[in-house]
């Protein structure tokens, strides 16, 4: 393959990647999903580590969720629900902070109830956590998008 042709193909791939990144940036749910995946990685690492130490699954779900919630807040105010102050720094009102954490408590309650209920029926803790993740994700996303940050 000739040098100019391979460079143009690489440039085309780079252009497509930039276009995709710009589309993702415009779509709130895509940014929220990426933030959630990052927070979920932290959540699951804590959850699996704590259950491996023999702690009850509900306690592990609590500890993982709280840690993931802090990570999620940090990402959400910077990259998902884009609001900035005059200096370009992320800006959130006190009411939004309180409501974000209240919605996280709801999500944590959903998570703990689902994990506790399913493990009581003999379902493996990781599988129960997987079910809880789906239910909690869509519930909390809707509350945050339409209620807390008022994005239509």
C-alpha atoms as an extended CHARMM CRD file, in Angstrom:
* protein
*
       152  EXT
         1         1  UNK       CA              0.0000000000        0.0000000000        0.0000000000  PROA      1               0.0000000000
         2         2  UNK       CA              1.3540000000        3.4150000000       -0.8650000000  PROA      2               0.0000000000
         3         3  UNK       CA              2.2750000000        5.8920000000        1.8500000000  PROA      3               0.0000000000
         4         4  UNK       CA             -0.3100000000        8.5930000000        0.9420000000  PROA      4               0.0000000000
         5         5  UNK       CA             -3.0780000000        5.9820000000        0.7160000000  PROA      5               0.0000000000
         6         6  UNK       CA             -2.3120000000        4.4780000000        4.1330000000  PROA      6               0.0000000000
         7         7  UNK       CA             -2.1600000000        7.9690000000        5.6570000000  PROA      7               0.0000000000
         8         8  UNK       CA             -5.5240000000        8.8840000000        4.1540000000  PROA      8               0.0000000000
         9         9  UNK       CA             -7.0480000000        5.6420000000        5.4670000000  PROA      9               0.0000000000
        10        10  UNK       CA             -5.6560000000        6.3690000000        8.9360000000  PROA      10              0.0000000000
        11        11  UNK       CA             -6.9580000000        9.9250000000        8.6720000000  PROA      11              0.0000000000
        12        12  UNK       CA            -10.3730000000        8.5730000000        7.6940000000  PROA      12              0.0000000000
        13        13  UNK       CA            -10.4630000000        6.2940000000       10.7230000000  PROA      13              0.0000000000
        14        14  UNK       CA             -9.4070000000        9.1640000000       12.9500000000  PROA      14              0.0000000000
        15        15  UNK       CA            -12.1010000000       11.4010000000       11.4530000000  PROA      15              0.0000000000
        16        16  UNK       CA            -14.7470000000        8.7090000000       12.0740000000  PROA      16              0.0000000000
        17        17  UNK       CA            -13.5520000000        8.3350000000       15.6650000000  PROA      17              0.0000000000
        18        18  UNK       CA            -13.7720000000       12.0890000000       16.2270000000  PROA      18              0.0000000000
        19        19  UNK       CA            -17.2490000000       12.1710000000       14.6760000000  PROA      19              0.0000000000
        20        20  UNK       CA            -18.3700000000        9.3230000000       16.9360000000  PROA      20              0.0000000000
        21        21  UNK       CA            -16.9400000000       11.0730000000       19.9950000000  PROA      21              0.0000000000
        22        22  UNK       CA            -18.7980000000       14.2660000000       19.0650000000  PROA      22              0.0000000000
        23        23  UNK       CA            -22.0720000000       12.3570000000       18.6640000000  PROA      23              0.0000000000
        24        24  UNK       CA            -21.5940000000       10.6710000000       22.0420000000  PROA      24              0.0000000000
        25        25  UNK       CA            -20.8920000000       14.0360000000       23.6240000000  PROA      25              0.0000000000
        26        26  UNK       CA            -24.2320000000       15.3750000000       22.3040000000  PROA      26              0.0000000000
        27        27  UNK       CA            -26.2300000000       12.4180000000       23.6020000000  PROA      27              0.0000000000
        28        28  UNK       CA            -26.7830000000       12.7260000000       27.3420000000  PROA      28              0.0000000000
        29        29  UNK       CA            -27.7390000000        9.0870000000       27.8390000000  PROA      29              0.0000000000
        30        30  UNK       CA            -24.5240000000        7.9410000000       26.1280000000  PROA      30              0.0000000000
        31        31  UNK       CA            -22.4120000000       10.1500000000       28.3960000000  PROA      31              0.0000000000
        32        32  UNK       CA            -24.4020000000        8.9600000000       31.3930000000  PROA      32              0.0000000000
        33        33  UNK       CA            -23.8860000000        5.3400000000       30.3430000000  PROA      33              0.0000000000
        34        34  UNK       CA            -20.1220000000        5.8590000000       30.0640000000  PROA      34              0.0000000000
        35        35  UNK       CA            -20.0480000000        7.5470000000       33.4790000000  PROA      35              0.0000000000
        36        36  UNK       CA            -22.0990000000        4.6930000000       34.8850000000  PROA      36              0.0000000000
        37        37  UNK       CA            -19.7430000000        2.0850000000       33.4570000000  PROA      37              0.0000000000
        38        38  UNK       CA            -16.8060000000        3.7870000000       35.1790000000  PROA      38              0.0000000000
        39        39  UNK       CA            -18.6490000000        4.0770000000       38.4810000000  PROA      39              0.0000000000
        40        40  UNK       CA            -19.9250000000        0.5270000000       38.1150000000  PROA      40              0.0000000000
        41        41  UNK       CA            -16.3750000000       -0.7450000000       37.7090000000  PROA      41              0.0000000000
        42        42  UNK       CA            -15.5060000000        0.7800000000       41.0650000000  PROA      42              0.0000000000
        43        43  UNK       CA            -18.7790000000       -0.4580000000       42.5900000000  PROA      43              0.0000000000
        44        44  UNK       CA            -18.2830000000       -4.0330000000       41.3850000000  PROA      44              0.0000000000
        45        45  UNK       CA            -14.6370000000       -4.1510000000       42.4540000000  PROA      45              0.0000000000
        46        46  UNK       CA            -15.6440000000       -3.1670000000       45.9860000000  PROA      46              0.0000000000
        47        47  UNK       CA            -18.6750000000       -5.4970000000       45.9280000000  PROA      47              0.0000000000
        48        48  UNK       CA            -16.7090000000       -8.5340000000       44.7550000000  PROA      48              0.0000000000
        49        49  UNK       CA            -13.8000000000       -7.8220000000       47.1140000000  PROA      49              0.0000000000
        50        50  UNK       CA            -16.0330000000       -7.4480000000       50.1510000000  PROA      50              0.0000000000
        51        51  UNK       CA            -18.0850000000      -10.5710000000       49.3430000000  PROA      51              0.0000000000
        52        52  UNK       CA            -14.8300000000      -12.4890000000       48.8120000000  PROA      52              0.0000000000
        53        53  UNK       CA            -13.8780000000      -11.5000000000       52.3670000000  PROA      53              0.0000000000
        54        54  UNK       CA            -17.0580000000      -13.2250000000       53.5450000000  PROA      54              0.0000000000
        55        55  UNK       CA            -19.1840000000      -10.1830000000       54.2900000000  PROA      55              0.0000000000
        56        56  UNK       CA            -22.9470000000      -10.3990000000       53.6300000000  PROA      56              0.0000000000
        57        57  UNK       CA            -23.9450000000       -9.4680000000       50.0480000000  PROA      57              0.0000000000
        58        58  UNK       CA            -26.2000000000       -6.6180000000       51.2050000000  PROA      58              0.0000000000
        59        59  UNK       CA            -23.3160000000       -4.9840000000       53.0930000000  PROA      59              0.0000000000
        60        60  UNK       CA            -21.0610000000       -5.4240000000       50.0640000000  PROA      60              0.0000000000
        61        61  UNK       CA            -23.7740000000       -3.9210000000       47.8460000000  PROA      61              0.0000000000
        62        62  UNK       CA            -23.9850000000       -0.9180000000       50.1800000000  PROA      62              0.0000000000
        63        63  UNK       CA            -20.2270000000       -0.2960000000       50.2930000000  PROA      63              0.0000000000
        64        64  UNK       CA            -19.8230000000       -0.7230000000       46.5390000000  PROA      64              0.0000000000
        65        65  UNK       CA            -22.7750000000        1.5240000000       45.7500000000  PROA      65              0.0000000000
        66        66  UNK       CA            -21.6050000000        4.3470000000       48.0240000000  PROA      66              0.0000000000
        67        67  UNK       CA            -18.1230000000        4.3150000000       46.5160000000  PROA      67              0.0000000000
        68        68  UNK       CA            -19.5320000000        4.1600000000       42.9800000000  PROA      68              0.0000000000
        69        69  UNK       CA            -21.9290000000        7.0030000000       43.7910000000  PROA      69              0.0000000000
        70        70  UNK       CA            -19.0610000000        9.3080000000       44.7050000000  PROA      70              0.0000000000
        71        71  UNK       CA            -17.2560000000        8.4380000000       41.4720000000  PROA      71              0.0000000000
        72        72  UNK       CA            -20.4800000000        8.9330000000       39.4910000000  PROA      72              0.0000000000
        73        73  UNK       CA            -21.0920000000       12.3880000000       40.9730000000  PROA      73              0.0000000000
        74        74  UNK       CA            -17.5760000000       13.4870000000       40.0870000000  PROA      74              0.0000000000
        75        75  UNK       CA            -17.9670000000       12.3370000000       36.4920000000  PROA      75              0.0000000000
        76        76  UNK       CA            -21.5810000000       13.5090000000       36.0770000000  PROA      76              0.0000000000
        77        77  UNK       CA            -21.0210000000       17.1360000000       36.9890000000  PROA      77              0.0000000000
        78        78  UNK       CA            -18.0070000000       17.3620000000       34.6870000000  PROA      78              0.0000000000
        79        79  UNK       CA            -19.0220000000       15.3740000000       31.6170000000  PROA      79              0.0000000000
        80        80  UNK       CA            -22.6770000000       14.3150000000       31.6520000000  PROA      80              0.0000000000
        81        81  UNK       CA            -24.9220000000       17.1330000000       32.7750000000  PROA      81              0.0000000000
        82        82  UNK       CA            -22.7370000000       19.9070000000       31.4070000000  PROA      82              0.0000000000
        83        83  UNK       CA            -23.0870000000       23.0680000000       33.4270000000  PROA      83              0.0000000000
        84        84  UNK       CA            -20.1390000000       25.3260000000       34.0290000000  PROA      84              0.0000000000
        85        85  UNK       CA            -19.4670000000       28.5130000000       35.9090000000  PROA      85              0.0000000000
        86        86  UNK       CA            -17.7550000000       31.6270000000       34.5800000000  PROA      86              0.0000000000
        87        87  UNK       CA            -14.3020000000       30.0920000000       34.9810000000  PROA      87              0.0000000000
        88        88  UNK       CA            -15.3250000000       26.9260000000       33.0860000000  PROA      88              0.0000000000
        89        89  UNK       CA            -15.3240000000       24.7740000000       36.2190000000  PROA      89              0.0000000000
        90        90  UNK       CA            -18.2010000000       22.3270000000       36.7860000000  PROA      90              0.0000000000
        91        91  UNK       CA            -21.1290000000       24.0090000000       38.5000000000  PROA      91              0.0000000000
        92        92  UNK       CA            -23.9550000000       22.4020000000       40.4080000000  PROA      92              0.0000000000
        93        93  UNK       CA            -26.3870000000       24.0060000000       42.8020000000  PROA      93              0.0000000000
        94        94  UNK       CA            -26.6810000000       22.8460000000       46.3780000000  PROA      94              0.0000000000
        95        95  UNK       CA            -30.1880000000       21.5810000000       45.6060000000  PROA      95              0.0000000000
        96        96  UNK       CA            -28.7960000000       19.4950000000       42.7330000000  PROA      96              0.0000000000
        97        97  UNK       CA            -26.1420000000       17.9870000000       45.0210000000  PROA      97              0.0000000000
        98        98  UNK       CA            -28.7480000000       17.0540000000       47.6080000000  PROA      98              0.0000000000
        99        99  UNK       CA            -31.1440000000       15.6670000000       44.9940000000  PROA      99              0.0000000000
       100       100  UNK       CA            -28.3380000000       13.7070000000       43.2790000000  PROA      100             0.0000000000
       101       101  UNK       CA            -27.4400000000       11.9830000000       46.5210000000  PROA      101             0.0000000000
       102       102  UNK       CA            -31.1190000000       11.4460000000       47.3700000000  PROA      102             0.0000000000
       103       103  UNK       CA            -31.5780000000        9.7330000000       43.9980000000  PROA      103             0.0000000000
       104       104  UNK       CA            -28.4700000000        7.6920000000       44.7640000000  PROA      104             0.0000000000
       105       105  UNK       CA            -30.0430000000        6.6120000000       48.0500000000  PROA      105             0.0000000000
       106       106  UNK       CA            -33.0920000000        5.4600000000       46.0920000000  PROA      106             0.0000000000
       107       107  UNK       CA            -30.8210000000        3.5500000000       43.7070000000  PROA      107             0.0000000000
       108       108  UNK       CA            -28.9520000000        2.0680000000       46.6520000000  PROA      108             0.0000000000
       109       109  UNK       CA            -32.2450000000        1.0120000000       48.2370000000  PROA      109             0.0000000000
       110       110  UNK       CA            -33.2820000000       -0.6560000000       44.9810000000  PROA      110             0.0000000000
       111       111  UNK       CA            -29.8820000000       -2.3550000000       44.7500000000  PROA      111             0.0000000000
       112       112  UNK       CA            -29.8950000000       -3.6170000000       48.3230000000  PROA      112             0.0000000000
       113       113  UNK       CA            -33.5030000000       -4.8280000000       48.1210000000  PROA      113             0.0000000000
       114       114  UNK       CA            -32.9390000000       -6.6940000000       44.8570000000  PROA      114             0.0000000000
       115       115  UNK       CA            -29.6160000000       -8.2030000000       45.9790000000  PROA      115             0.0000000000
       116       116  UNK       CA            -31.0390000000       -9.1460000000       49.3770000000  PROA      116             0.0000000000
       117       117  UNK       CA            -34.2280000000      -10.5850000000       47.9120000000  PROA      117             0.0000000000
       118       118  UNK       CA            -32.6200000000      -12.5780000000       45.1210000000  PROA      118             0.0000000000
       119       119  UNK       CA            -29.7970000000      -13.9770000000       47.2510000000  PROA      119             0.0000000000
       120       120  UNK       CA            -32.3960000000      -15.0440000000       49.8210000000  PROA      120             0.0000000000
       121       121  UNK       CA            -33.9000000000      -17.1640000000       47.0360000000  PROA      121             0.0000000000
       122       122  UNK       CA            -30.5220000000      -18.7600000000       46.3630000000  PROA      122             0.0000000000
       123       123  UNK       CA            -29.4490000000      -16.6850000000       43.3660000000  PROA      123             0.0000000000
       124       124  UNK       CA            -25.6910000000      -16.0210000000       43.2290000000  PROA      124             0.0000000000
       125       125  UNK       CA            -24.7380000000      -12.6040000000       44.6090000000  PROA      125             0.0000000000
       126       126  UNK       CA            -23.0980000000      -11.4230000000       41.3620000000  PROA      126             0.0000000000
       127       127  UNK       CA            -26.1660000000      -12.3910000000       39.3050000000  PROA      127             0.0000000000
       128       128  UNK       CA            -28.4430000000      -10.6140000000       41.7890000000  PROA      128             0.0000000000
       129       129  UNK       CA            -26.2190000000       -7.5360000000       41.5700000000  PROA      129             0.0000000000
       130       130  UNK       CA            -26.5000000000       -7.6540000000       37.7640000000  PROA      130             0.0000000000
       131       131  UNK       CA            -30.2970000000       -7.5650000000       37.9260000000  PROA      131             0.0000000000
       132       132  UNK       CA            -30.1470000000       -4.7360000000       40.4560000000  PROA      132             0.0000000000
       133       133  UNK       CA            -27.8140000000       -2.7280000000       38.2260000000  PROA      133             0.0000000000
       134       134  UNK       CA            -30.3070000000       -2.6740000000       35.3590000000  PROA      134             0.0000000000
       135       135  UNK       CA            -33.2650000000       -1.6790000000       37.4770000000  PROA      135             0.0000000000
       136       136  UNK       CA            -31.3400000000        0.9710000000       39.3890000000  PROA      136             0.0000000000
       137       137  UNK       CA            -29.6760000000        2.4420000000       36.2730000000  PROA      137             0.0000000000
       138       138  UNK       CA            -32.8850000000        3.2890000000       34.4320000000  PROA      138             0.0000000000
       139       139  UNK       CA            -34.7290000000        4.4870000000       37.5350000000  PROA      139             0.0000000000
       140       140  UNK       CA            -31.9860000000        6.8290000000       38.6940000000  PROA      140             0.0000000000
       141       141  UNK       CA            -31.1140000000        8.0850000000       35.1890000000  PROA      141             0.0000000000
       142       142  UNK       CA            -34.6940000000        9.2280000000       34.5970000000  PROA      142             0.0000000000
       143       143  UNK       CA            -34.8170000000       11.0220000000       37.9410000000  PROA      143             0.0000000000
       144       144  UNK       CA            -31.4840000000       12.7610000000       37.3440000000  PROA      144             0.0000000000
       145       145  UNK       CA            -32.0510000000       13.7250000000       33.7290000000  PROA      145             0.0000000000
       146       146  UNK       CA            -35.6160000000       14.9710000000       33.9190000000  PROA      146             0.0000000000
       147       147  UNK       CA            -35.8600000000       15.9980000000       37.5510000000  PROA      147             0.0000000000
       148       148  UNK       CA            -32.5520000000       17.0490000000       39.0440000000  PROA      148             0.0000000000
       149       149  UNK       CA            -30.7880000000       18.5100000000       36.0270000000  PROA      149             0.0000000000
       150       150  UNK       CA            -33.9930000000       19.3170000000       34.1130000000  PROA      150             0.0000000000
       151       151  UNK       CA            -32.7590000000       18.2330000000       30.6900000000  PROA      151             0.0000000000
       152       152  UNK       CA            -35.6240000000       17.7390000000       28.2490000000  PROA      152             0.0000000000
